Amino acid sequence: MSENNNLAPVDPDVLSEVQYTEEQAEVVTVPEEEPAKPVKAAKKKKAKDCPVTLKKTTIGGQALIEGVMMVGPSRTAMAVRKGDGTIYVEEIKQSEKTSYFEKVPFVRGCIRFYKMIVTGTGALMKAADISEEGKPEDKTEEVKKSRLDEFTERHFNLMMTISAIVGILMSVGLFILAPRLIVELALKFVPETLRELIWFNALTSVVEGLLRLIIFLLYLIFSSKLKDIQRVWRYHGSEHKTIACYEAGLPLTVENVMKQTRFHPRCGTSFMFNVLALSIIVYTVIGIFTGAQPMWVNVLIRLVAIPVICSISFEILRFVGRHDRNWFCRLMAKPGLWLQKFTTAEPDEAIVEVAIASMQAVIPENKEEDVW
């Protein structure tokens, strides 16, 4: 990172395990331009409409409290801006064993999604503590730990898993079950003869799905207005920009990263939209075959179908990301990219520095190891 003199110093205490060099930051180089060759006008237009990056990487990440976590093919790392201005970098130890089911299409999505939530929750909890270190008040006033803090430190993995499960249950309750319960309450005012009609069941499932999308959109809009969340969204934007810079084959400097787009087609926001949109189709088809059912049966059906919907949504995300030059795939990616206006924000240079530090920690030595 010697090319940018404005980079904040990285805490030397954390560099014993992870070292960064200019070569690692530039593992993907830009090939020399060849003399321009005459091409047909149609091909020029296609190239202009579909900008081509040197590679699509499997490296992904997550925004943290004053930090960014990046997940590479063999390493996971988090970088956090401490209260004293230094950047703390830590490699998060992950199990080197990959189960058979993590590679099976239409099954791997749920497993990877769950593991990402657990790892991300733990990183989020750590980042919140690390970001407070080094602040001026810490030198003059000793903060007394509560019993809960002490228990969390002793049983961090357990608390991390519990927090992830609670987060999943809250999401399921808000975005999956709540819309159905609202529909069930409204159906009490509908005549029984009408509720038994197949077309009416299909219609109620569509209304339920649209209500689910509205709740999700309102949630994103409301959260984007919160000051603390806005800060996290800026780190989310820096994560996308850093990955885009790496995929473009440019050196990971603050100047290069700042020029990139903050919208990325292989984002968790796009995955969530796929889940909610696909749920409309799945629950409508199920409603046509099952007909009118008691409320508890409808709720149970939705809970059982969630893993199936998540698995299919993951495969759709992979397919769209791999074929993003196809017009239909670009069209499918647009809603998720549009929603990222509420989940990302433009970062400043200090925030980008943190994302670069996290990215450099997970870039593989083998350039082919992280190809999407």
N, C-alpha and C positions, 0 to 999 in steps of 0.2 A: 504493500500500500504506500510505497514511498513516493508515488506520483502525486499524492494529495497531502499537502502539508497541514491541512486543516483537520486531519483526523485526530480524534481524541485518543489519548494514550490508553492502551489496553492494560488492565490490571496484571502486573507481572506474576502475581501469586498463582494465577490460573493457567500459565503457559507451560507448566511442566509436562502436561500430557498432550496438549495440542499446540503445535507450532504452525505459523502461517508464513508462506513465502510468496514472492511475486510470481514464481512459476505456478504455484497452485491456483492463484487467482486468475491465471491466464491459460488454464488447461485447454481451452478451446480458442484456436487462433483463426483469424480471418484470412482466407486464402487470397493470394495475389490476384488482382483483376486481370483477366485476359482481354486482348483487344476485342472491341465490339464487333460482332458479326451481324450481317443483315438478317433480319427476321421479319416474318409477316406481321402486319398490323394487328391481327387477331391475337397472336401470341404475346405481343407487347402488352396488349390490354389485359390479358389474363394474368401476366406477371405483375402488372400494376395493381390489379384488384386483389391478388393473393400474395402478399409479401411472404417470402420464404425465409425462415430462420435456418441456421446451420444444423440445428438438432432440436428435438423435443425431449426434455428431460423428465425422468420420473421423480426428481427431487421436488418435494412439496414442503409446505410449512404452515405455521400458525402464528398469529399475532399474540403477544403476551403483554403483561403489564410492564411498560417501558422496555420491551424486548421482542425478540423474534426467535421461534424455534424452527429449525430446518431438519427435514428427514431425508437422508440420502439412502442409496442402495445398501450401504454397509455401516454407516454412522449416523447418529442423531445428535444434534447439538443445539444449545440455546445461548443466545447472547443478550445481555441485559445491561442497560445504562444505570450504573450505580449513582447514589446520591452525590458522590464527590466528582462525578463527571467521567469517571473511567468506565470502560466496557468490560464486563465480566463474561467470560466464555467458559462454558462447561459442556463436556461431552456426556450425553445421557446414555447410560449403559442399557442396551437392549439385548434380548435373547437372540443368540446367533442361530438358533434352530428355527426353521420354517416348516410348519406343519403341511401335510399334503393338501388339506382343504383350503389353505391360503392361496393355492395355485389353480384351484378348480373354478372355471367360469360359473357365474351365477350362484356361487357359494362364497367365494373369496371376498366379495364386497362387504358383507356383514361383519366378517372377522376383522378385516382391515379397518373398517369404520369404528368398530368397538375398541380395537387396540389404539387407534389414533386418538380417540376420546380419552382413554385412560392416560396415555402418555401426555397428551396436551393438558389435561387437568392437573397432573403432577407438575408439569413445567410452569403452568399458570400460577400455582400456589407458591412454587419456589421463586418465581420472578417477582411476585409481590413483595416477598421478604427481602430479596437481594436489592431491589430498587430503592429500598429505604436505607440501605447501608451507606455510611459515609456522609450522611446529611449532618449539618452543623449541630443540630439539637442532640444527635446521638452522642456527641463528645461531652456534653455537659449534663445530660440527664439519662440515667440508666432505666431502660424500660423493663418493668417486672413482668415476667411471663406468667400467663394464667395456667391453670391445670389443663385446660383444653390444648393450649399451645405445646405444653410438655408432652401430652399424650400423642399429639399429632407428630411430633418429632420422633417419638419412640416407635410409632406405628404408621409411618408415612405411607407405605405401600397400601396398607389397609384403608386409610383415610382417602387416599387417591382413588381407589377402586369404588368406595362408597360414594364419593362425590361424583364420579363419572356416572354411576348407576342412577343416582338422584337426578342428575342433569338429563339423562335419557328419559326417565320417567316423566319429568316435567315437560319435556318437549313432546312426548307422546300424548300427554294429557292435554296440552294446549293446542297442538296442531292436528291431532288425529281424533281424540275422543271428544273434545269440547264441541267441534262442529257437528258431530253426530248427535250429541245430547241436545243441542239447540234444535236440530231437525226433528228429533223425537218429541220434544215439547211442542213444536209447531204442528206435528201430525195429530196431536190429541184433539185439534179443532177440525180435523178432516174426517168426513164420513168413512166408515169402515169399508163400504163397497168400493169406494174410490181407491183406498189404500191397497186393495187386493189386485188392482190392475197392473199388468207387467209394465206398461209404458209409464205409469205413475211412479213405480219403484225406481225405474231408470232415471226419471226426472228428478226425484228426490236425491238420488246419489250424485247427480251432476250439480244440483244446488248445494249439496253438502261439500263437494269438492271446491266449488267456487268460493264458498264461505271460508274454507280452509286456506285458500290462497289469499283472500282478503285479510284474514287474521295474521297470516305470515307477513304480508306487506305492511300492515299497520304496526306490527312488532318491529320490523326493520326501520320504519320511518321514525317511530317513537324513540328507539334506542339510539338512532343516529343523532338525535337532538341532545342527548345527555353528554355533558362535558367530558366526563371520564371515558366514556365509550368512544367519543370522537378521537381521543388520543390513541386508543387501541386500533381504531380503523386506519389511522395514519401509519401505524406500524404494519397493518395488513397491506396497505398500499405499497409500502417499501418492500415487503416480501415479494409481491407480484413483480414489481419493477426490477428487483435484483435477479429473479429467475428469468425474466424476459431478457435482461442484459446478458446473462450467461447463455441463454439459448441463441441469442444473436451472434455469439462468438466474440463479444467485446470484452476487453479487460474490465475487471470489477473495480472500477473507480467511481467515486461519488458523482463525478460529472457525467459519466456514461450511464449510470443507473438512473439519474434524475431525468434523463431524456426519454426513458421508456414509458410505456403505458402502464397504468395501474390496474387494468382489467385483464383477467386471464381466464381462458375457457375451461381450464381444469381446476376450478376453484370449488371449495366446499359450499359456497353460496349457490353455484350452479347445480351441485349435487342435491341440495335441499329442494331446489325448484323442481328438479327431475322427480324426486320422491313425491312431492305434493301433486304435480301434474299427472304422474302415472297413477297415483292413487284414485284419481277421478275415473280413469278407464277401468282399473282393476275392480274397484268397489261397484261400479255400474254393472259390469259383466256379472259379478257375483250376485248382485241384487236381482238381475234378470232371471238367474237360475234358481235362486233360493226363494224369491217372492217375499211377501210380507212376513216378518219375523218379530218376535218380542225384542224389546230394547236390549236385554242382556245378551241375546244371541248376536245382534248386530255389532255390539261392542266387542264381543269375543272374536267374531269374524275379522274385525279390523285389527285386533291385536295379533292374531295368527298370521295375517297377510303382510304385516310390516316387514319381516325379514325377506319375504319374496320380493316386495316392492323395492326395498333397499338394494338387494342383489341385482335386480334388473336395471335399476337406476345407475348403479356403479358401472355396469357394462355399457350402458348408453353413454356415460361420461367418457369412458375410455375410447369408444368408437368415434364419437364426435371429435375428441381431442386428437385422435390419430388421423382423421380424414377432414381436417378443418379447411382444406382447399376446395372441398366439395360444396356446392351452393346449398344443398339441402342440410348438410351438417352445420354450415355457418348460420343458416336460418334457425336451426334447433338451438344453437348456442346463444342467440341474441337475447332471449329472456333472462338467462342467467347472468350475462354480461351487463344487462340493464340493471338488474337488482344489485350488482356490485357497486352501483353509484351510492347505495345506502350503507354498504359494508366496507368500503375502502375510502380513503381520502388521500390527498396529495401530501407526502411527507416532506420534512425539511432535511437539510444535509446531515444534521446530527442523528436523525432517525435512520437515514440510509446507511450511515456508518455501522450502526448496530446490525442491520440486515446483512451487510456485506461480511461482517465478522462471523455471523452464524453460517452464512453460505459457504465461506471458505473452509469451514471446519468439516463439511460433509462431501465436498467435491471428490469423487473417486480418482485414483491415479490412472485407472484404465478408462479411457474416454468412452468406450462402448458399454461400460457397466451400467450406466444410468440412462441409456437410450429408451425412450418411451415405446 
